[in-house]
Amino acid sequence: MNLRVKANGWANRPGSGMRMFLSTYFKQLFAGDLAAFGGPQTDESLAGHIRAEQICLVLGYSTGIMLANACNAVVLAVALWHSPNWIYALVWAAAVATGALAFGLHAHSARRITKPQFVSRKTMYRLVRNAFVLGTAWGIVPVAFFTNASSGAQLVITCLCAGMLAGGAFAFATIPVAAIAFTMPIFLGTAICLGRNGDFVYLLVAVLVVVYGAVLLRAVFVNAFEFTRRIIAQFHAEQSVRQDPLTHLPNRFAFNETLADALRRLAHSGEEFAVLLLDLDRFKEINDKFGHPAGDEFLVQVAARLQRCTRAAEHVARIGGDEFALIMANLTRAEDALEVAEKFVAAFAEPFLIEGCEVVGAMSVGIVLAPRDGNTSPDLLKHVDIALYRAKKAGPGTICFFEATDDRSARDRKALQRDLELAIERDELFLVYQPFLDVRHNRITGFEALLRWQHPVRGLVPPSVFIPIAEETGLIHQIGEWVIRRACATLSTWPANVRMAVNFSAAQFHNSGILQTVVQALGDSGVSPRRLEIEITESMLISKYGSASSILNALLQLGVTVALDDFGTGFSSLTYLRKLPFSRIKIDQSFIRDMLTQPDCAAIVKSVIGLAQDLRIGVVAEGVETTDQLEYLRQTNCDEVQGYLIGRPISADQIAALLDPRKQRSTHAA
């Protein structure tokens, strides 16, 4: 007996085991589970899939069955028009016809919705309940109207009840409990009516009804068992081989088979085709915000929309977490592939409803044409991946065909990635340091550590080139750890009143181990946490890495200070100033560069400095290159400045000379 039963004190009560057994049994029974009748055992996931198939079949029959119910109700009302109970018959017929038509319309609408991947027990309970209500409505007919009806009307009642028995058995042929719930009231009502009449002929008819009902129910059980076994076998086969278990789309294996078939047709008959590779642009954000179950539901809805955009003989495949692909066979024009791609992009115009919230999605598409862009599977897949990469770089909703120049660029990027993997080992990475100047006291207060890569062949590779590669490949974690350790080791050799600022990438916050790295680096170097400053951009705070805020708060509790870089270029800077206790904000150099010539930039600079003072936050102006800019910032009470006027990035061995108080006074007296 399970622990929950014991905890509730049922273990020692007589009959508790039987009550539990009966409770479980009836739950299975009314959920349509054939295990209640000795059928195959299934887990809830598979049972939900079987229920989905059963419901879909019932919905397929429902429109016709409900229309037949409405027509039969009208026929009965006409047959009983001259009977003493014609008013009751009319009321009954109106109620049944109205209810049947309403349910039929609902079933018709439900069939237009995406086929469910899973149906809960509650849905099946409602189906069984509705079947019983409708069956009871027809079971009332022989009991209420048969005795006072004319012989012709009695014949109509008998035929209608027999038809309802057959129709119910047919409609619920895969769900025995629903078939029983529908047919049993009709069967009992008919048998009682015929049996109490006393006429021998009616008794014979009653016996025939019993036999008829038994045969029907046996057929229902035979069909239901066979249907369930077939669905189970099909489910397991497709799950493991060709079907994506979540979206029920073809999986990568099935996609590869279709691609191989298309290549064979290309070789034999010259039939051209296109391969479209699709990638969701904000899927990670949805997963982080709503959780993985919501992300799965989003993928299911996406799959349904995408499939509706294709031709009847073609199927979108899910080949990765948020990647989909389509092979367009018998392609005559490149514009046909573009038209389908545009339909895919347009399918995201309407928001998705996830857990009661509207979620906006976006998709990028890469396209290759065979044989123009390749006639082998590896070439086509490589080229379509390159085309998709360019589309994603261009922004959400972009469609790109493969171009020959893409291949050269991709090869060059791949080579750079391989070299970057060895850059630390070969000691090719190094740090340079750009100073911060305290405007009021004309002294150096700290340095920003800037990463550089000296490639043995390419020379100095700009950070704007290799940092994105590091972020996309995950190398940023290894490189970031090296930067923190090297920066802290260097900082330990400087005076205690000088700080070090280190830039953090958004991707680094995807790894919670970054916190431990900072703690170890500070401990190994013996540096006080308050001397280490983490610089982050606002785009990092609103990025797809949902763990950023928690890691930042942990760093703040450690004593590390945090600066908000490129202030004014994001979307919600003021919001984040309230959410996190920043030590400093850095005014983007685009405002500093134009503040002496453009009044709007000057107004922004003044406003930001005033805001920072009110919030008791330090403010640093980036990109100061002239003495006029420095003087203007001094007059506006800016705390610190940084730029080529103050000092260009320098190596660690040049820091000591720059920190000499006499040199600082002579250099910055202006």
C-alpha positions in Angstrom: 0.0 0.0 0.0 1.3 3.4 -0.9 2.6 5.9 1.7 -0.2 8.5 1.0 -2.8 6.0 2.0 -1.0 5.3 5.2 -0.5 9.0 6.0 -4.2 9.5 5.7 -4.9 6.7 8.2 -6.7 4.4 5.7 -4.3 1.5 6.0 -5.9 0.2 9.2 -9.5 0.7 8.1 -11.5 -2.3 6.8 -12.2 -2.3 3.1 -9.8 0.6 2.4 -7.9 -1.4 -0.3 -11.2 -2.3 -2.0 -12.4 1.3 -2.0 -9.1 2.4 -3.6 -9.3 -0.3 -6.1 -12.9 0.6 -7.0 -12.0 4.3 -7.2 -9.1 3.6 -9.6 -11.2 1.2 -11.6 -14.1 3.6 -12.2 -11.7 6.4 -13.1 -10.3 4.2 -15.8 -13.7 3.0 -16.8 -15.2 6.4 -17.4 -12.0 7.7 -19.0 -12.5 5.2 -21.8 -9.5 3.2 -20.7 -9.9 -0.4 -22.0 -7.8 -1.7 -19.1 -11.0 -1.5 -17.1 -12.3 -4.2 -19.4 -9.2 -6.3 -19.3 -7.6 -4.5 -22.3 -3.9 -3.5 -22.7 -2.4 -1.4 -19.9 -1.1 2.1 -20.8 0.6 4.9 -19.0 -1.2 8.3 -18.8 0.8 9.8 -21.7 -0.1 7.0 -24.1 -3.7 6.8 -22.8 -4.0 10.5 -23.5 -2.9 9.9 -27.0 -5.4 7.1 -27.5 -8.1 9.3 -26.1 -7.1 12.0 -28.6 -7.5 9.5 -31.5 -10.9 8.3 -30.1 -12.2 11.9 -29.6 -11.1 12.8 -33.2 -13.1 9.8 -34.6 -16.1 10.8 -32.5 -15.9 14.4 -33.7 -15.6 13.1 -37.3 -19.0 11.3 -36.9 -20.7 13.8 -34.6 -21.9 16.3 -37.2 -23.7 13.6 -39.2 -24.9 11.7 -36.1 -26.3 14.9 -34.5 -28.0 15.9 -37.8 -29.6 12.4 -37.8 -30.7 12.9 -34.2 -32.4 16.2 -35.1 -34.1 14.6 -38.2 -35.3 11.6 -36.1 -36.7 14.0 -33.5 -38.7 15.8 -36.2 -39.9 12.5 -37.6 -41.1 11.3 -34.2 -42.9 14.6 -33.6 -44.7 14.2 -36.9 -45.6 10.5 -36.1 -47.0 11.5 -32.8 -48.9 14.5 -34.1 -52.3 12.9 -33.5 -51.5 11.1 -30.3 -52.8 12.3 -26.9 -49.2 13.2 -25.9 -48.4 15.3 -29.0 -47.6 18.4 -27.0 -45.1 16.6 -24.9 -43.7 14.9 -28.0 -43.3 18.3 -29.7 -41.5 19.8 -26.6 -39.3 16.7 -26.4 -38.5 16.9 -30.2 -37.7 20.6 -30.0 -35.3 20.1 -27.1 -33.5 17.1 -28.6 -33.3 18.7 -32.1 -31.9 22.0 -30.7 -29.4 20.2 -28.5 -28.3 17.9 -31.2 -27.8 20.8 -33.7 -25.9 22.8 -31.2 -23.6 19.9 -30.3 -23.1 19.2 -34.0 -22.1 22.7 -34.8 -19.7 22.6 -31.8 -18.2 19.4 -33.1 -17.8 20.8 -36.5 -15.9 23.8 -35.1 -13.8 21.6 -32.9 -12.7 19.6 -36.0 -11.2 22.8 -37.5 -8.9 23.3 -34.5 -5.5 21.6 -34.5 -5.7 17.9 -33.7 -4.9 17.5 -30.0 -1.8 15.5 -29.1 -3.2 14.7 -25.7 -6.7 14.5 -24.3 -7.3 14.5 -20.5 -9.6 12.2 -18.6 -11.9 15.1 -17.8 -12.6 15.5 -21.5 -13.6 11.9 -21.8 -15.7 12.1 -18.7 -17.7 14.9 -20.3 -18.1 12.8 -23.5 -19.5 9.9 -21.5 -21.8 12.2 -19.6 -23.1 13.8 -22.8 -23.6 10.4 -24.4 -25.6 9.3 -21.4 -27.8 12.4 -21.4 -28.6 12.0 -25.1 -29.2 8.3 -24.7 -31.5 8.9 -21.8 -33.5 11.4 -23.9 -34.1 8.7 -26.5 -34.7 6.1 -23.8 -37.6 8.2 -22.5 -39.4 7.9 -25.9 -40.7 4.3 -25.8 -41.6 4.6 -22.1 -43.5 7.9 -22.4 -45.0 7.7 -25.9 -45.3 4.0 -27.1 -48.4 2.9 -25.2 -50.7 5.7 -26.4 -49.3 5.9 -29.9 -51.0 4.4 -33.0 -49.7 1.2 -34.5 -47.9 3.2 -37.2 -46.4 5.5 -34.6 -45.3 2.5 -32.5 -43.5 1.1 -35.5 -41.8 4.5 -36.0 -40.7 4.5 -32.3 -39.4 1.0 -32.6 -37.4 1.8 -35.7 -36.0 5.0 -34.4 -34.9 3.4 -31.1 -33.3 0.5 -33.1 -31.6 3.1 -35.3 -30.4 5.0 -32.3 -28.9 1.8 -30.8 -27.0 1.1 -34.1 -26.0 4.8 -34.5 -24.7 5.0 -31.0 -22.7 1.8 -31.3 -21.2 3.1 -34.6 -20.4 6.6 -33.3 -18.8 5.3 -30.1 -17.3 2.1 -31.6 -13.9 2.8 -30.1 -15.1 3.9 -26.7 -17.2 1.1 -25.1 -18.1 3.0 -21.9 -19.5 5.8 -24.0 -21.4 3.3 -26.2 -22.9 1.7 -23.1 -23.8 5.1 -21.6 -25.6 6.0 -24.8 -27.3 2.7 -25.7 -28.2 1.4 -22.3 -31.0 3.9 -21.5 -32.5 3.3 -25.0 -32.1 -0.5 -24.6 -33.8 -0.4 -21.2 -36.5 1.9 -22.2 -37.3 -0.2 -25.3 -37.2 -3.5 -23.4 -39.4 -2.2 -20.6 -41.9 -0.8 -23.0 -42.2 -3.9 -25.1 -42.1 -6.3 -22.2 -44.9 -4.7 -20.2 -47.2 -4.7 -23.2 -48.0 -8.3 -22.6 -48.5 -9.2 -26.3 -46.5 -12.3 -27.2 -45.3 -10.7 -30.4 -43.9 -7.7 -28.5 -42.2 -10.1 -26.1 -40.5 -11.6 -29.1 -39.4 -8.2 -30.3 -38.1 -7.5 -26.7 -36.0 -10.6 -26.9 -34.7 -9.5 -30.3 -33.8 -6.1 -28.9 -31.8 -7.8 -26.1 -30.0 -10.0 -28.7 -29.5 -7.0 -31.0 -28.0 -4.9 -28.1 -25.7 -7.8 -27.0 -24.4 -8.2 -30.6 -23.8 -4.5 -31.0 -21.9 -4.2 -27.7 -19.8 -7.2 -28.5 -18.9 -5.6 -31.8 -18.1 -2.4 -30.1 -15.7 -4.2 -27.7 -14.0 -6.1 -30.5 -13.6 -3.0 -32.6 -12.4 -0.9 -29.6 -9.8 -3.5 -28.6 -8.5 -3.8 -32.1 -8.4 0.0 -32.5 -6.5 0.5 -29.3 -3.9 -2.1 -30.1 -3.4 -0.6 -33.5 -3.0 2.9 -32.1 -0.6 1.7 -29.5 1.5 -0.1 -32.1 1.4 2.9 -34.5 2.3 5.3 -31.6 5.3 3.3 -30.6 6.5 2.8 -34.1 6.2 6.4 -35.2 7.5 7.7 -31.9 10.7 5.8 -32.2 11.3 6.1 -35.9 9.8 8.9 -38.0 7.6 11.1 -35.9 8.5 13.9 -33.5 6.8 13.0 -30.2 5.8 16.6 -29.3 4.5 18.1 -32.5 3.7 14.8 -34.4 5.5 16.3 -37.4 8.1 14.2 -39.2 11.4 14.1 -37.4 15.0 14.5 -38.6 15.1 10.8 -39.7 12.0 11.2 -41.8 13.3 14.5 -43.2 16.5 12.8 -44.3 14.5 10.1 -46.0 12.5 12.7 -47.9 15.7 14.5 -48.9 17.2 11.3 -50.2 14.1 10.6 -52.2 14.2 14.1 -53.7 17.9 13.6 -54.6 17.1 10.3 -56.4 14.3 12.0 -58.4 16.7 14.8 -59.3 19.3 12.3 -60.5 16.8 10.2 -62.5 14.4 12.7 -64.0 16.0 16.1 -63.3 13.1 17.1 -60.9 14.3 20.2 -59.1 13.4 21.0 -55.5 14.1 23.4 -52.7 15.0 23.0 -49.1 13.7 25.5 -46.5 15.3 25.7 -43.1 13.3 27.6 -40.4 14.4 28.7 -37.0 12.4 30.4 -34.2 13.9 33.7 -33.2 12.7 34.1 -29.7 11.9 30.5 -28.5 14.5 30.6 -25.7 12.8 33.7 -24.3 9.4 32.0 -24.2 11.0 28.9 -22.4 12.7 31.1 -19.8 9.6 33.3 -19.2 6.8 30.7 -19.2 8.6 27.4 -18.6 9.3 24.3 -20.7 5.6 23.1 -20.8 4.6 26.4 -22.3 7.5 26.2 -24.7 6.3 22.8 -25.8 2.8 24.2 -26.3 4.3 27.0 -28.3 6.1 24.5 -30.5 2.9 22.5 -31.1 1.0 25.7 -32.1 3.9 26.7 -34.4 3.9 23.3 -36.0 0.2 23.5 -36.7 0.5 26.9 -38.3 3.5 25.9 -40.4 1.8 22.8 -41.7 -1.2 24.8 -42.9 1.2 26.9 -45.1 2.3 23.9 -47.2 0.9 22.0 -50.1 -1.1 18.9 -49.4 1.6 16.4 -50.3 4.4 18.2 -48.3 5.1 18.1 -44.6 7.1 20.4 -42.4 9.6 18.4 -40.3 10.9 19.3 -36.9 14.6 18.5 -37.1 15.8 20.2 -33.8 14.7 22.0 -30.7 13.3 25.0 -32.5 14.3 24.2 -36.1 11.9 23.1 -38.8 12.5 22.2 -42.4 10.6 21.6 -45.6 11.4 20.0 -48.9 9.4 21.5 -51.8 9.3 18.9 -54.5 8.8 19.4 -58.2 9.9 23.1 -58.0 9.5 25.1 -61.3 10.4 28.6 -60.0 12.5 30.0 -57.2 9.6 32.3 -56.5 7.5 29.3 -55.4 9.9 28.6 -52.6 10.0 32.3 -51.7 6.1 32.4 -51.6 5.9 29.5 -49.1 8.7 31.1 -47.0 6.7 34.3 -46.9 3.7 32.3 -45.8 5.8 30.9 -42.9 6.9 34.3 -41.8 3.3 35.7 -42.1 2.0 32.8 -40.0 3.6 34.6 -37.0 1.7 37.8 -37.6 -0.9 36.8 -35.1 0.2 36.2 -31.5 0.2 32.8 -29.9 -2.0 32.2 -26.8 0.2 30.5 -24.2 -1.2 30.0 -20.7 -3.7 32.8 -21.2 -1.0 35.2 -22.4 -0.4 36.5 -25.9 3.1 35.6 -27.1 4.6 37.2 -30.2 6.8 34.8 -32.2 9.1 35.3 -35.2 10.9 33.0 -37.6 13.9 33.3 -40.0 14.1 31.2 -43.2 17.1 30.0 -45.2 16.5 28.5 -48.7 18.6 26.4 -51.1 17.7 25.3 -54.6 18.8 21.9 -56.0 20.7 21.4 -58.1 21.8 25.1 -58.3 23.2 25.1 -54.7 24.2 21.5 -54.5 23.2 18.0 -55.5 24.3 16.0 -52.4 22.7 16.0 -49.0 25.8 17.3 -47.1 26.2 20.3 -49.5 22.5 21.2 -49.4 22.3 21.0 -45.6 25.5 23.0 -45.2 24.4 25.7 -47.6 20.9 26.0 -46.2 22.3 26.4 -42.7 24.6 29.2 -44.0 21.6 30.9 -45.6 19.7 30.6 -42.4 22.6 32.1 -40.4 22.6 35.1 -42.6 18.8 35.5 -42.3 19.1 35.4 -38.5 21.9 38.0 -38.5 19.7 40.3 -40.6 16.9 40.2 -38.0 13.6 38.3 -37.2 11.3 37.5 -40.1 14.1 37.6 -42.7 14.3 35.2 -45.7 17.6 34.5 -47.4 18.5 32.4 -50.4 22.0 30.8 -50.3 24.7 32.8 -52.2 28.1 31.6 -53.2 29.8 34.4 -51.2 28.1 33.0 -48.1 30.1 29.8 -48.4 33.4 31.6 -48.5 32.4 33.7 -45.5 31.3 30.6 -43.6 34.6 28.8 -44.3 36.6 31.8 -43.1 34.4 32.0 -40.0 34.9 28.3 -39.3 38.6 28.7 -39.6 38.6 31.6 -37.2 36.5 29.6 -34.8 39.1 26.7 -34.8 41.9 29.2 -34.2 40.0 30.8 -31.4 39.6 27.5 -29.6 43.4 27.3 -29.3 44.0 31.0 -28.6 44.3 30.7 -24.8 46.5 27.6 -25.1 48.8 29.5 -27.5 48.8 32.6 -25.3 47.4 34.7 -28.1 44.9 36.5 -25.9 45.9 39.5 -23.8 44.4 42.4 -21.9 44.9 46.1 -22.3 43.6 48.7 -19.9 41.9 52.1 -20.5 41.9 54.5 -17.6 39.0 56.3 -15.8 39.8 59.9 -14.7 38.1 61.5 -11.7 37.2 64.9 -13.1 37.1 66.7 -9.8 40.4 65.5 -8.4 42.3 64.9 -11.6 43.4 61.4 -10.7 43.1 57.9 -12.2 40.5 55.9 -10.3 40.6 52.7 -12.2 40.9 51.0 -15.6 38.6 49.0 -17.9 40.1 45.7 -19.0 39.7 45.2 -22.8 40.3 41.9 -24.5 42.6 41.6 -27.5 43.6 38.7 -29.8 46.9 38.7 -31.6 46.5 36.1 -34.3 49.7 34.7 -35.7 48.7 35.1 -39.3 45.7 37.6 -39.3 47.3 40.0 -36.9 45.2 41.9 -34.4 41.6 40.5 -34.7 39.0 43.1 -33.6 36.8 42.0 -30.6 33.7 42.8 -32.7 34.8 39.9 -34.9 35.8 37.2 -32.5 33.5 37.9 -29.5 30.3 37.0 -31.4 31.9 33.7 -32.5 32.9 33.0 -28.9 29.3 33.7 -27.7 27.7 31.5 -30.4 30.0 28.5 -29.9 30.2 28.7 -26.1 33.9 29.5 -26.0 32.9 32.7 -24.2 32.7 30.8 -20.9 36.3 29.6 -21.2 37.5 33.0 -22.4 35.5 34.9 -19.8 37.0 32.8 -17.0 40.5 33.6 -18.3 39.7 37.3 -18.5 38.4 37.4 -14.9 41.4 35.5 -13.5 43.9 37.6 -15.4 42.2 40.9 -14.5 42.1 40.0 -10.8 45.8 38.9 -10.8 46.8 42.2 -12.4 44.5 44.2 -10.1 46.3 42.7 -7.1 49.5 44.6 -8.1 47.8 48.0 -8.2 47.2 50.5 -5.3 44.2 49.6 -3.1 42.3 52.7 -4.2 42.2 51.7 -7.9 39.4 49.6 -9.4 39.2 47.3 -12.4 36.1 47.1 -14.7 35.5 43.9 -16.6 32.9 43.6 -19.4 30.6 40.7 -19.1 28.8 39.1 -22.1 25.2 38.2 -22.0 26.1 34.6 -22.8 28.2 34.3 -19.7 25.1 34.6 -17.6 23.8 31.5 -19.1 26.3 29.6 -17.0 25.7 29.9 -13.2 29.3 28.8 -12.7 30.5 32.3 -13.5 29.7 33.3 -9.9 32.1 30.6 -8.6 34.7 31.8 -11.1 34.6 35.3 -9.7 34.8 34.2 -6.1 37.8 31.9 -6.9 39.6 34.7 -8.9 39.1 37.2 -6.0 40.3 34.6 -3.5 43.3 33.5 -5.4 44.5 37.1 -6.0 43.6 38.5 -2.6 41.7 41.4 -4.1 38.8 43.0 -2.3 35.5 42.5 -4.1 34.7 46.2 -4.0 37.7 46.8 -6.4 36.2 44.6 -9.1 33.5 46.2 -11.2 31.3 44.3 -13.7 30.2 46.2 -16.7 27.0 45.0 -18.4 24.9 46.4 -21.2 21.2 47.0 -21.0 20.7 44.6 -23.9 22.1 41.9 -21.6 19.5 42.5 -19.0 16.7 42.0 -21.5 18.4 39.2 -23.3 17.3 35.5 -23.5 19.3 34.6 -20.4 16.8 34.6 -17.6 19.4 33.8 -14.9 21.2 37.2 -15.3 19.3 39.0 -12.6 19.9 36.3 -10.0 23.6 36.1 -10.7 24.0 39.9 -10.7 22.3 40.1 -7.3 24.6 37.4 -6.0 27.6 39.4 -7.2 26.3 42.5 -5.5 25.9 40.6 -2.3 29.5 39.5 -2.6 30.5 43.2 -2.7 31.4 43.5 -6.4 30.1 46.7 -8.0 28.1 46.8 -11.2 28.1 49.5 -13.9 25.5 49.9 -16.7 27.4 50.4 -20.0 26.2 52.2 -23.1 23.5 54.0 -21.1 20.8 55.7 -23.2 21.0 53.3 -26.2 18.6 50.6 -24.8 14.9 50.5 -24.3 14.3 50.4 -20.5 17.3 51.9 -18.8 15.2 53.8 -16.2 13.4 50.6 -15.3 16.7 48.7 -14.6 18.1 51.6 -12.6 15.2 50.9 -10.2 15.6 47.1 -10.2 19.4 46.8 -9.6 21.7 48.9 -7.3 24.2 50.0 -10.0 27.3 51.8 -8.8 27.8 53.6 -12.0 26.2 54.3 -15.3 28.3 55.0 -18.4 27.0 57.6 -20.9 27.4 56.2 -24.4 30.1 57.9 -26.5 27.7 58.7 -29.3 26.2 61.4 -27.0 29.6 62.7 -25.8 30.9 63.0 -29.4 28.1 65.3 -30.5 27.2 67.1 -27.3 29.1 70.3 -28.2 27.5 70.6 -31.7 24.0 69.2 -31.2 21.7 70.6 -28.4 19.7 67.5 -28.0 22.8 65.4 -27.2 23.9 68.1 -24.7 20.5 68.0 -23.1 20.6 64.2 -22.8 24.1 64.3 -21.2 23.0 67.0 -18.7 19.8 65.0 -17.9 21.7 61.8 -17.3 24.2 63.4 -15.0 21.5 65.1 -13.0 19.5 61.8 -12.8 22.6 59.9 -11.6 23.3 62.5 -8.9 19.7 62.3 -7.7 19.9 58.5 -7.6 23.3 58.7 -5.9 24.9 56.8 -8.7 28.3 57.6 -10.2 28.4 58.6 -13.9 31.2 58.0 -16.4 31.3 59.7 -19.8 32.8 57.5 -22.5 34.7 58.6 -25.6 36.1 61.9 -24.4 38.6 63.0 -27.1 39.0 66.8 -26.7 39.8 69.3 -23.9 36.6 71.1 -24.7 34.5 68.0 -24.1 36.4 67.4 -20.8 35.8 71.0 -19.7 32.1 70.8 -20.5 31.7 67.6 -18.5 33.6 69.1 -15.6 31.1 72.1 -15.6 28.2 69.7 -15.7 29.5 67.8 -12.6 30.3 64.6 -14.4 32.1 62.2 -11.9 34.5 60.4 -14.3 35.5 60.4 -17.9 37.1 57.9 -20.2 38.5 58.3 -23.7 41.6 58.9 -25.9 42.2 62.3 -24.3 42.6 60.6 -20.9 44.5 57.7 -22.2 44.4 55.0 -24.9 44.3 51.3 -23.9 47.8 50.3 -22.6 49.5 47.2 -21.4 49.8 46.2 -17.7 53.5 47.1 -17.5 52.7 50.7 -18.4 50.1 51.2 -15.6 52.7 52.0 -12.9 53.9 55.1 -14.7 50.4 56.3 -15.4 49.4 55.9 -11.7 52.4 58.2 -10.6 50.6 61.2 -8.9 53.1 63.7 -10.4 52.4 62.4 -13.9 48.7 62.6 -13.4 48.8 66.2 -12.2 50.9 67.3 -15.1 48.9 65.4 -17.7 45.4 66.5 -16.5 46.0 69.9 -15.1 44.0 71.3 -17.9 
